[in-house]
Amino acid sequence: MPLSEQEQRLLDEMERHLMQNDADVVHAPRDGRTLSYRNVVYGAVLFLIGLGGLIAGVVVSLVVIGVIGFVLMLGGVVLAVTPTKGSRGPRERSHPSTADKPAPSFMDRMNDRWDRRQEDR
């Protein structure tokens, strides 16, 4: 079923707004949370140790060793992908005066964006 003329206009307007505001979404601050290189390395090492334990458990036919290996693998992945709060990359260094005030919450940022859009109308 084709869209009515009004629905088509509304859809076109929504697409334009999305394209205009897409840069806002891509460049939104991430609240200072970044992946730590150290955690990624430790997580990868833990994953490989767990993989070795899992394979050893299968070869030796001991379920306990396999389960421990699997748990180590899971822990390694979680450690590697968990962002650390406060670790900042070289491009994310903040000015001392802005580091003291807390970052606005997600809902506060969304409400501010909504208010700006309503003011533009």
N, CA, C and O atoms as CSV, one atom per row, in Angstrom:
chain,resi,resn,atom,element,x,y,z
A,1,MET,N,N,0.847,-1.167,0.000
A,1,MET,CA,C,0.000,0.000,0.000
A,1,MET,C,C,0.898,1.238,0.000
A,1,MET,O,O,1.744,1.383,0.883
A,2,PRO,N,N,0.728,2.119,-0.965
A,2,PRO,CA,C,1.573,3.312,-1.041
A,2,PRO,C,C,1.240,4.308,0.079
A,2,PRO,O,O,0.139,4.314,0.630
A,3,LEU,N,N,2.220,5.136,0.386
A,3,LEU,CA,C,2.038,6.161,1.410
A,3,LEU,C,C,1.214,7.312,0.865
A,3,LEU,O,O,1.264,7.627,-0.324
A,4,SER,N,N,0.463,7.929,1.749
A,4,SER,CA,C,-0.278,9.113,1.333
A,4,SER,C,C,0.712,10.266,1.136
A,4,SER,O,O,1.880,10.165,1.514
A,5,GLU,N,N,0.239,11.344,0.550
A,5,GLU,CA,C,1.123,12.483,0.298
A,5,GLU,C,C,1.654,13.073,1.596
A,5,GLU,O,O,2.826,13.437,1.686
A,6,GLN,N,N,0.795,13.164,2.591
A,6,GLN,CA,C,1.219,13.709,3.878
A,6,GLN,C,C,2.232,12.781,4.551
A,6,GLN,O,O,3.217,13.252,5.118
A,7,GLU,N,N,2.003,11.482,4.494
A,7,GLU,CA,C,2.942,10.541,5.085
A,7,GLU,C,C,4.294,10.583,4.376
A,7,GLU,O,O,5.342,10.480,5.014
A,8,GLN,N,N,4.261,10.734,3.053
A,8,GLN,CA,C,5.505,10.812,2.295
A,8,GLN,C,C,6.294,12.069,2.670
A,8,GLN,O,O,7.514,12.012,2.823
A,9,ARG,N,N,5.601,13.205,2.820
A,9,ARG,CA,C,6.268,14.439,3.234
A,9,ARG,C,C,6.868,14.293,4.623
A,9,ARG,O,O,7.995,14.722,4.872
A,10,LEU,N,N,6.108,13.683,5.527
A,10,LEU,CA,C,6.597,13.473,6.876
A,10,LEU,C,C,7.830,12.565,6.877
A,10,LEU,O,O,8.796,12.829,7.593
A,11,LEU,N,N,7.798,11.516,6.089
A,11,LEU,CA,C,8.939,10.623,5.983
A,11,LEU,C,C,10.158,11.349,5.413
A,11,LEU,O,O,11.271,11.179,5.912
A,12,ASP,N,N,9.954,12.149,4.380
A,12,ASP,CA,C,11.064,12.921,3.807
A,12,ASP,C,C,11.652,13.896,4.824
A,12,ASP,O,O,12.870,14.055,4.903
A,13,GLU,N,N,10.791,14.543,5.596
A,13,GLU,CA,C,11.253,15.488,6.609
A,13,GLU,C,C,12.060,14.762,7.694
A,13,GLU,O,O,13.091,15.259,8.148
A,14,MET,N,N,11.584,13.594,8.098
A,14,MET,CA,C,12.304,12.812,9.099
A,14,MET,C,C,13.673,12.386,8.574
A,14,MET,O,O,14.654,12.409,9.316
A,15,GLU,N,N,13.745,12.000,7.310
A,15,GLU,CA,C,15.026,11.615,6.717
A,15,GLU,C,C,15.996,12.797,6.686
A,15,GLU,O,O,17.179,12.643,6.990
A,16,ARG,N,N,15.487,13.982,6.316
A,16,ARG,CA,C,16.349,15.168,6.295
A,16,ARG,C,C,16.885,15.474,7.689
A,16,ARG,O,O,18.075,15.744,7.854
A,17,HIS,N,N,16.016,15.433,8.682
A,17,HIS,CA,C,16.445,15.708,10.053
A,17,HIS,C,C,17.454,14.673,10.524
A,17,HIS,O,O,18.420,15.009,11.209
A,18,LEU,N,N,17.236,13.420,10.160
A,18,LEU,CA,C,18.171,12.374,10.551
A,18,LEU,C,C,19.534,12.617,9.922
A,18,LEU,O,O,20.557,12.484,10.595
A,19,MET,N,N,19.563,12.967,8.656
A,19,MET,CA,C,20.836,13.214,7.985
A,19,MET,C,C,21.543,14.438,8.567
A,19,MET,O,O,22.768,14.442,8.694
A,20,GLN,N,N,20.787,15.466,8.918
A,20,GLN,CA,C,21.387,16.671,9.492
A,20,GLN,C,C,21.948,16.385,10.879
A,20,GLN,O,O,23.002,16.908,11.242
A,21,ASN,N,N,21.261,15.572,11.643
A,21,ASN,CA,C,21.652,15.331,13.027
A,21,ASN,C,C,22.478,14.065,13.190
A,21,ASN,O,O,22.855,13.713,14.308
A,22,ASP,N,N,22.761,13.383,12.104
A,22,ASP,CA,C,23.534,12.150,12.188
A,22,ASP,C,C,24.934,12.424,12.722
A,22,ASP,O,O,25.475,11.608,13.468
A,23,ALA,N,N,25.517,13.529,12.365
A,23,ALA,CA,C,26.849,13.872,12.859
A,23,ALA,C,C,26.825,14.037,14.378
A,23,ALA,O,O,27.809,13.720,15.046
A,24,ASP,N,N,25.715,14.527,14.929
A,24,ASP,CA,C,25.609,14.654,16.384
A,24,ASP,C,C,25.699,13.294,17.052
A,24,ASP,O,O,26.334,13.159,18.098
A,25,VAL,N,N,25.077,12.289,16.464
A,25,VAL,CA,C,25.079,10.956,17.050
A,25,VAL,C,C,26.467,10.331,16.940
A,25,VAL,O,O,26.946,9.707,17.887
A,26,VAL,N,N,27.103,10.497,15.801
A,26,VAL,CA,C,28.418,9.887,15.589
A,26,VAL,C,C,29.460,10.512,16.499
A,26,VAL,O,O,30.323,9.800,17.012
A,27,HIS,N,N,29.408,11.795,16.712
A,27,HIS,CA,C,30.418,12.492,17.495
A,27,HIS,C,C,29.975,12.761,18.923
A,27,HIS,O,O,30.538,13.631,19.588
A,28,ALA,N,N,28.980,12.033,19.405
A,28,ALA,CA,C,28.508,12.234,20.767
A,28,ALA,C,C,29.594,11.802,21.751
A,28,ALA,O,O,30.298,10.824,21.501
A,29,PRO,N,N,29.736,12.513,22.852
A,29,PRO,CA,C,30.746,12.118,23.831
A,29,PRO,C,C,30.409,10.769,24.441
A,29,PRO,O,O,29.240,10.408,24.569
A,30,ARG,N,N,31.436,10.036,24.812
A,30,ARG,CA,C,31.233,8.698,25.347
A,30,ARG,C,C,31.422,8.666,26.851
A,30,ARG,O,O,31.756,7.615,27.398
A,31,ASP,N,N,31.225,9.757,27.523
A,31,ASP,CA,C,31.308,9.849,28.980
A,31,ASP,C,C,32.669,9.409,29.515
A,31,ASP,O,O,32.754,8.900,30.633
A,32,GLY,N,N,33.731,9.596,28.737
A,32,GLY,CA,C,35.058,9.277,29.217
A,32,GLY,C,C,35.354,7.792,29.289
A,32,GLY,O,O,36.364,7.398,29.872
A,33,ARG,N,N,34.512,6.966,28.722
A,33,ARG,CA,C,34.734,5.520,28.777
A,33,ARG,C,C,35.429,5.072,27.495
A,33,ARG,O,O,34.909,5.251,26.394
A,34,THR,N,N,36.609,4.489,27.661
A,34,THR,CA,C,37.345,3.973,26.516
A,34,THR,C,C,37.896,2.603,26.863
A,34,THR,O,O,38.001,2.237,28.034
A,35,LEU,N,N,38.243,1.857,25.836
A,35,LEU,CA,C,38.872,0.562,26.063
A,35,LEU,C,C,40.323,0.779,26.477
A,35,LEU,O,O,41.031,1.607,25.903
A,36,SER,N,N,40.742,0.041,27.457
A,36,SER,CA,C,42.112,0.129,27.931
A,36,SER,C,C,42.954,-0.889,27.171
A,36,SER,O,O,42.588,-2.059,27.068
A,37,TYR,N,N,44.077,-0.436,26.643
A,37,TYR,CA,C,44.976,-1.328,25.914
A,37,TYR,C,C,45.441,-2.451,26.834
A,37,TYR,O,O,45.543,-3.603,26.412
A,38,ARG,N,N,45.716,-2.121,28.065
A,38,ARG,CA,C,46.172,-3.121,29.028
A,38,ARG,C,C,45.098,-4.187,29.241
A,38,ARG,O,O,45.407,-5.379,29.269
A,39,ASN,N,N,43.845,-3.771,29.391
A,39,ASN,CA,C,42.773,-4.743,29.590
A,39,ASN,C,C,42.575,-5.624,28.363
A,39,ASN,O,O,42.276,-6.811,28.497
A,40,VAL,N,N,42.737,-5.063,27.177
A,40,VAL,CA,C,42.594,-5.858,25.958
A,40,VAL,C,C,43.691,-6.921,25.900
A,40,VAL,O,O,43.426,-8.073,25.558
A,41,VAL,N,N,44.909,-6.536,26.229
A,41,VAL,CA,C,46.020,-7.499,26.202
A,41,VAL,C,C,45.814,-8.577,27.267
A,41,VAL,O,O,45.946,-9.766,26.976
A,42,TYR,N,N,45.493,-8.173,28.493
A,42,TYR,CA,C,45.257,-9.159,29.553
A,42,TYR,C,C,44.076,-10.063,29.203
A,42,TYR,O,O,44.116,-11.268,29.451
A,43,GLY,N,N,43.041,-9.485,28.634
A,43,GLY,CA,C,41.881,-10.283,28.245
A,43,GLY,C,C,42.222,-11.294,27.168
A,43,GLY,O,O,41.757,-12.433,27.214
A,44,ALA,N,N,43.040,-10.884,26.188
A,44,ALA,CA,C,43.442,-11.802,25.124
A,44,ALA,C,C,44.300,-12.938,25.682
A,44,ALA,O,O,44.134,-14.093,25.293
A,45,VAL,N,N,45.214,-12.610,26.589
A,45,VAL,CA,C,46.055,-13.645,27.203
A,45,VAL,C,C,45.193,-14.609,28.024
A,45,VAL,O,O,45.373,-15.825,27.955
A,46,LEU,N,N,44.266,-14.060,28.794
A,46,LEU,CA,C,43.369,-14.901,29.594
A,46,LEU,C,C,42.512,-15.784,28.696
A,46,LEU,O,O,42.272,-16.948,29.016
A,47,PHE,N,N,42.052,-15.241,27.585
A,47,PHE,CA,C,41.269,-16.025,26.628
A,47,PHE,C,C,42.094,-17.184,26.080
A,47,PHE,O,O,41.603,-18.310,25.996
A,48,LEU,N,N,43.349,-16.913,25.705
A,48,LEU,CA,C,44.200,-17.975,25.156
A,48,LEU,C,C,44.518,-19.051,26.208
A,48,LEU,O,O,44.558,-20.237,25.880
A,49,ILE,N,N,44.740,-18.654,27.451
A,49,ILE,CA,C,44.959,-19.626,28.518
A,49,ILE,C,C,43.703,-20.478,28.708
A,49,ILE,O,O,43.785,-21.697,28.860
A,50,GLY,N,N,42.550,-19.827,28.698
A,50,GLY,CA,C,41.293,-20.562,28.824
A,50,GLY,C,C,41.060,-21.512,27.660
A,50,GLY,O,O,40.560,-22.620,27.849
A,51,LEU,N,N,41.424,-21.076,26.450
A,51,LEU,CA,C,41.286,-21.951,25.284
A,51,LEU,C,C,42.182,-23.180,25.435
A,51,LEU,O,O,41.780,-24.300,25.119
A,52,GLY,N,N,43.391,-22.953,25.920
A,52,GLY,CA,C,44.282,-24.080,26.177
A,52,GLY,C,C,43.709,-25.018,27.227
A,52,GLY,O,O,43.795,-26.237,27.085
A,53,GLY,N,N,43.126,-24.459,28.276
A,53,GLY,CA,C,42.497,-25.284,29.309
A,53,GLY,C,C,41.316,-26.056,28.779
A,53,GLY,O,O,41.110,-27.212,29.150
A,54,LEU,N,N,40.535,-25.433,27.913
A,54,LEU,CA,C,39.386,-26.112,27.319
A,54,LEU,C,C,39.841,-27.285,26.450
A,54,LEU,O,O,39.281,-28.378,26.525
A,55,ILE,N,N,40.850,-27.047,25.636
A,55,ILE,CA,C,41.374,-28.124,24.777
A,55,ILE,C,C,41.988,-29.227,25.633
A,55,ILE,O,O,41.792,-30.409,25.354
A,56,ALA,N,N,42.731,-28.847,26.676
A,56,ALA,CA,C,43.323,-29.846,27.567
A,56,ALA,C,C,42.232,-30.665,28.252
A,56,ALA,O,O,42.377,-31.876,28.416
A,57,GLY,N,N,41.157,-30.019,28.645
A,57,GLY,CA,C,40.060,-30.745,29.279
A,57,GLY,C,C,39.412,-31.746,28.345
A,57,GLY,O,O,39.010,-32.829,28.771
A,58,VAL,N,N,39.306,-31.389,27.065
A,58,VAL,CA,C,38.731,-32.318,26.093
A,58,VAL,C,C,39.682,-33.484,25.841
A,58,VAL,O,O,39.249,-34.634,25.768
A,59,VAL,N,N,40.986,-33.191,25.707
A,59,VAL,CA,C,41.976,-34.236,25.422
A,59,VAL,C,C,42.071,-35.215,26.587
A,59,VAL,O,O,42.106,-36.427,26.376
A,60,VAL,N,N,42.113,-34.694,27.827
A,60,VAL,CA,C,42.275,-35.535,29.007
A,60,VAL,C,C,40.934,-36.124,29.458
A,60,VAL,O,O,40.906,-37.009,30.313
A,61,SER,N,N,39.854,-35.654,28.906
A,61,SER,CA,C,38.495,-36.100,29.258
A,61,SER,C,C,38.128,-35.766,30.695
A,61,SER,O,O,37.453,-36.546,31.367
A,62,LEU,N,N,38.573,-34.603,31.165
A,62,LEU,CA,C,38.170,-34.111,32.478
A,62,LEU,C,C,37.287,-32.880,32.271
A,62,LEU,O,O,37.737,-31.840,31.791
A,63,VAL,N,N,36.048,-33.029,32.639
A,63,VAL,CA,C,35.078,-31.960,32.431
A,63,VAL,C,C,35.432,-30.727,33.249
A,63,VAL,O,O,35.212,-29.601,32.803
A,64,VAL,N,N,35.977,-30.931,34.438
A,64,VAL,CA,C,36.297,-29.814,35.328
A,64,VAL,C,C,37.325,-28.897,34.671
A,64,VAL,O,O,37.178,-27.676,34.725
A,65,ILE,N,N,38.343,-29.451,34.064
A,65,ILE,CA,C,39.367,-28.643,33.400
A,65,ILE,C,C,38.757,-27.880,32.221
A,65,ILE,O,O,39.080,-26.711,32.007
A,66,GLY,N,N,37.880,-28.534,31.459
A,66,GLY,CA,C,37.209,-27.873,30.337
A,66,GLY,C,C,36.330,-26.727,30.792
A,66,GLY,O,O,36.312,-25.667,30.165
A,67,VAL,N,N,35.593,-26.931,31.888
A,67,VAL,CA,C,34.714,-25.876,32.408
A,67,VAL,C,C,35.553,-24.698,32.915
A,67,VAL,O,O,35.214,-23.540,32.668
A,68,ILE,N,N,36.632,-24.990,33.613
A,68,ILE,CA,C,37.506,-23.915,34.099
A,68,ILE,C,C,38.099,-23.143,32.913
A,68,ILE,O,O,38.185,-21.916,32.946
A,69,GLY,N,N,38.504,-23.868,31.871
A,69,GLY,CA,C,39.019,-23.210,30.671
A,69,GLY,C,C,37.979,-22.319,30.024
A,69,GLY,O,O,38.290,-21.210,29.587
A,70,PHE,N,N,36.741,-22.798,29.959
A,70,PHE,CA,C,35.674,-21.993,29.377
A,70,PHE,C,C,35.418,-20.735,30.200
A,70,PHE,O,O,35.228,-19.651,29.648
A,71,VAL,N,N,35.413,-20.883,31.509
A,71,VAL,CA,C,35.199,-19.726,32.382
A,71,VAL,C,C,36.330,-18.707,32.201
A,71,VAL,O,O,36.089,-17.500,32.186
A,72,LEU,N,N,37.558,-19.200,32.066
A,72,LEU,CA,C,38.683,-18.287,31.826
A,72,LEU,C,C,38.534,-17.574,30.485
A,72,LEU,O,O,38.824,-16.383,30.376
A,73,MET,N,N,38.085,-18.301,29.467
A,73,MET,CA,C,37.861,-17.672,28.159
A,73,MET,C,C,36.804,-16.574,28.267
A,73,MET,O,O,36.985,-15.472,27.750
A,74,LEU,N,N,35.714,-16.883,28.936
A,74,LEU,CA,C,34.635,-15.903,29.100
A,74,LEU,C,C,35.124,-14.684,29.880
A,74,LEU,O,O,34.818,-13.547,29.520
A,75,GLY,N,N,35.877,-14.922,30.939
A,75,GLY,CA,C,36.427,-13.811,31.723
A,75,GLY,C,C,37.378,-12.958,30.902
A,75,GLY,O,O,37.396,-11.736,31.046
A,76,GLY,N,N,38.168,-13.588,30.044
A,76,GLY,CA,C,39.085,-12.840,29.188
A,76,GLY,C,C,38.356,-11.935,28.215
A,76,GLY,O,O,38.763,-10.794,27.994
A,77,VAL,N,N,37.277,-12.442,27.632
A,77,VAL,CA,C,36.495,-11.621,26.698
A,77,VAL,C,C,35.844,-10.456,27.429
A,77,VAL,O,O,35.865,-9.325,26.945
A,78,VAL,N,N,35.270,-10.728,28.584
A,78,VAL,CA,C,34.631,-9.651,29.357
A,78,VAL,C,C,35.657,-8.595,29.754
A,78,VAL,O,O,35.385,-7.398,29.658
A,79,LEU,N,N,36.825,-9.027,30.195
A,79,LEU,CA,C,37.877,-8.080,30.569
A,79,LEU,C,C,38.324,-7.251,29.372
A,79,LEU,O,O,38.569,-6.052,29.507
A,80,ALA,N,N,38.433,-7.871,28.211
A,80,ALA,CA,C,38.928,-7.162,27.031
A,80,ALA,C,C,37.943,-6.117,26.522
A,80,ALA,O,O,38.368,-5.072,26.027
A,81,VAL,N,N,36.654,-6.367,26.628
A,81,VAL,CA,C,35.674,-5.448,26.028
A,81,VAL,C,C,35.049,-4.489,27.036
A,81,VAL,O,O,34.237,-3.648,26.652
A,82,THR,N,N,35.403,-4.592,28.305
A,82,THR,CA,C,34.841,-3.700,29.315
A,82,THR,C,C,35.563,-2.358,29.279
A,82,THR,O,O,36.779,-2.305,29.468
A,83,PRO,N,N,34.828,-1.272,29.039
A,83,PRO,CA,C,35.480,0.049,29.032
A,83,PRO,C,C,35.826,0.472,30.449
A,83,PRO,O,O,35.143,0.120,31.411
A,84,THR,N,N,36.900,1.231,30.551
A,84,THR,CA,C,37.310,1.739,31.852
A,84,THR,C,C,36.913,3.200,31.967
A,84,THR,O,O,37.091,3.975,31.027
A,85,LYS,N,N,36.387,3.565,33.095
A,85,LYS,CA,C,35.968,4.944,33.298
A,85,LYS,C,C,37.191,5.774,33.659
A,85,LYS,O,O,37.987,5.400,34.520
A,86,GLY,N,N,37.321,6.907,32.982
A,86,GLY,CA,C,38.396,7.826,33.313
A,86,GLY,C,C,39.647,7.650,32.483
A,86,GLY,O,O,40.481,8.554,32.452
A,87,SER,N,N,39.816,6.519,31.806
A,87,SER,CA,C,40.991,6.417,30.941
A,87,SER,C,C,40.681,7.143,29.655
A,87,SER,O,O,39.660,6.886,29.017
A,88,ARG,N,N,41.541,8.031,29.280
A,88,ARG,CA,C,41.295,8.869,28.113
A,88,ARG,C,C,42.411,8.675,27.111
A,88,ARG,O,O,43.585,8.560,27.461
A,89,GLY,N,N,42.010,8.642,25.864
A,89,GLY,CA,C,42.986,8.530,24.794
A,89,GLY,C,C,43.669,9.861,24.570
A,89,GLY,O,O,43.327,10.841,25.231
A,90,PRO,N,N,44.641,9.928,23.645
A,90,PRO,CA,C,45.367,11.174,23.421
A,90,PRO,C,C,44.483,12.287,22.879
A,90,PRO,O,O,44.770,13.460,23.119
A,91,ARG,N,N,43.430,11.961,22.165
A,91,ARG,CA,C,42.552,13.005,21.611
A,91,ARG,C,C,41.484,13.441,22.590
A,91,ARG,O,O,40.796,14.433,22.349
A,92,GLU,N,N,41.331,12.723,23.685
A,92,GLU,CA,C,40.239,13.003,24.598
A,92,GLU,C,C,40.691,13.755,25.843
A,92,GLU,O,O,39.942,13.805,26.820
A,93,ARG,N,N,41.860,14.330,25.848
A,93,ARG,CA,C,42.326,15.095,27.003
A,93,ARG,C,C,41.406,16.300,27.183
A,93,ARG,O,O,41.135,17.038,26.236
A,94,SER,N,N,40.947,16.478,28.379
A,94,SER,CA,C,40.020,17.576,28.617
A,94,SER,C,C,40.733,18.730,29.304
A,94,SER,O,O,41.778,18.558,29.931
A,95,HIS,N,N,40.154,19.884,29.171
A,95,HIS,CA,C,40.658,21.084,29.811
A,95,HIS,C,C,40.403,20.959,31.314
A,95,HIS,O,O,39.364,20.425,31.700
A,96,PRO,N,N,41.304,21.428,32.173
A,96,PRO,CA,C,41.118,21.254,33.613
A,96,PRO,C,C,39.800,21.809,34.135
A,96,PRO,O,O,39.218,21.233,35.055
A,97,SER,N,N,39.318,22.902,33.576
A,97,SER,CA,C,38.070,23.469,34.088
A,97,SER,C,C,36.872,22.617,33.706
A,97,SER,O,O,35.886,22.588,34.443
A,98,THR,N,N,36.926,21.918,32.570
A,98,THR,CA,C,35.799,21.072,32.178
A,98,THR,C,C,35.869,19.706,32.830
A,98,THR,O,O,34.861,19.002,32.864
A,99,ALA,N,N,37.017,19.304,33.348
A,99,ALA,CA,C,37.133,17.992,33.976
A,99,ALA,C,C,36.458,17.967,35.340
A,99,ALA,O,O,36.091,16.895,35.821
A,100,ASP,N,N,36.285,19.132,35.979
A,100,ASP,CA,C,35.706,19.182,37.305
A,100,ASP,C,C,34.196,18.995,37.300
A,100,ASP,O,O,33.652,18.413,38.238
A,101,LYS,N,N,33.514,19.466,36.281
A,101,LYS,CA,C,32.061,19.345,36.281
A,101,LYS,C,C,31.653,17.987,35.710
A,101,LYS,O,O,32.271,17.502,34.762
A,102,PRO,N,N,30.617,17.373,36.282
A,102,PRO,CA,C,30.211,16.046,35.813
A,102,PRO,C,C,29.587,16.120,34.419
A,102,PRO,O,O,28.956,17.113,34.057
A,103,ALA,N,N,29.775,15.067,33.660
A,103,ALA,CA,C,29.208,15.006,32.313
A,103,ALA,C,C,27.695,14.825,32.429
A,103,ALA,O,O,27.225,14.110,33.314
A,104,PRO,N,N,26.922,15.471,31.537
A,104,PRO,CA,C,25.471,15.301,31.593
A,104,PRO,C,C,25.096,13.864,31.257
A,104,PRO,O,O,25.788,13.186,30.497
A,105,SER,N,N,23.995,13.418,31.833
A,105,SER,CA,C,23.551,12.051,31.580
A,105,SER,C,C,22.985,11.934,30.163
A,105,SER,O,O,22.750,12.934,29.485
A,106,PHE,N,N,22.779,10.712,29.744
A,106,PHE,CA,C,22.238,10.444,28.417
A,106,PHE,C,C,20.883,11.131,28.235
A,106,PHE,O,O,20.636,11.760,27.206
A,107,MET,N,N,20.015,11.011,29.226
A,107,MET,CA,C,18.684,11.603,29.119
A,107,MET,C,C,18.763,13.126,29.080
A,107,MET,O,O,17.978,13.761,28.376
A,108,ASP,N,N,19.689,13.724,29.818
A,108,ASP,CA,C,19.852,15.176,29.771
A,108,ASP,C,C,20.271,15.635,28.376
A,108,ASP,O,O,19.765,16.635,27.867
A,109,ARG,N,N,21.202,14.896,27.760
A,109,ARG,CA,C,21.636,15.254,26.407
A,109,ARG,C,C,20.494,15.108,25.411
A,109,ARG,O,O,20.328,15.948,24.527
A,110,MET,N,N,19.702,14.037,25.551
A,110,MET,CA,C,18.578,13.836,24.634
A,110,MET,C,C,17.528,14.938,24.819
A,110,MET,O,O,16.965,15.432,23.843
A,111,ASN,N,N,17.270,15.315,26.060
A,111,ASN,CA,C,16.309,16.391,26.311
A,111,ASN,C,C,16.800,17.719,25.738
A,111,ASN,O,O,16.011,18.482,25.181
A,112,ASP,N,N,18.083,17.997,25.868
A,112,ASP,CA,C,18.645,19.229,25.294
A,112,ASP,C,C,18.509,19.234,23.779
A,112,ASP,O,O,18.154,20.254,23.188
A,113,ARG,N,N,18.790,18.101,23.152
A,113,ARG,CA,C,18.657,18.024,21.691
A,113,ARG,C,C,17.199,18.220,21.271
A,113,ARG,O,O,16.911,18.896,20.283
A,114,TRP,N,N,16.285,17.620,22.037
A,114,TRP,CA,C,14.864,17.773,21.722
A,114,TRP,C,C,14.456,19.241,21.839
A,114,TRP,O,O,13.735,19.754,20.983
A,115,ASP,N,N,14.911,19.915,22.887
A,115,ASP,CA,C,14.575,21.325,23.074
A,115,ASP,C,C,15.131,22.171,21.929
A,115,ASP,O,O,14.442,23.066,21.439
A,116,ARG,N,N,16.356,21.905,21.498
A,116,ARG,CA,C,16.936,22.659,20.382
A,116,ARG,C,C,16.144,22.438,19.101
A,116,ARG,O,O,15.943,23.375,18.329
A,117,ARG,N,N,15.699,21.230,18.870
A,117,ARG,CA,C,14.906,20.960,17.655
A,117,ARG,C,C,13.574,21.693,17.700
A,117,ARG,O,O,13.115,22.230,16.692
A,118,GLN,N,N,12.953,21.712,18.887
A,118,GLN,CA,C,11.667,22.389,18.995
A,118,GLN,C,C,11.819,23.883,18.827
A,118,GLN,O,O,10.915,24.531,18.300
A,119,GLU,N,N,12.939,24.458,19.260
A,119,GLU,CA,C,13.166,25.892,19.114
A,119,GLU,C,C,13.393,26.285,17.660
A,119,GLU,O,O,13.078,27.404,17.257
A,120,ASP,N,N,13.949,25.347,16.862
A,120,ASP,CA,C,14.217,25.628,15.445
A,120,ASP,C,C,12.950,25.700,14.608
A,120,ASP,O,O,12.965,26.254,13.509
A,121,ARG,N,N,11.880,25.158,15.104
A,121,ARG,CA,C,10.640,25.128,14.311
A,121,ARG,C,C,9.978,26.443,14.233
A,121,ARG,O,O,8.929,26.569,13.601
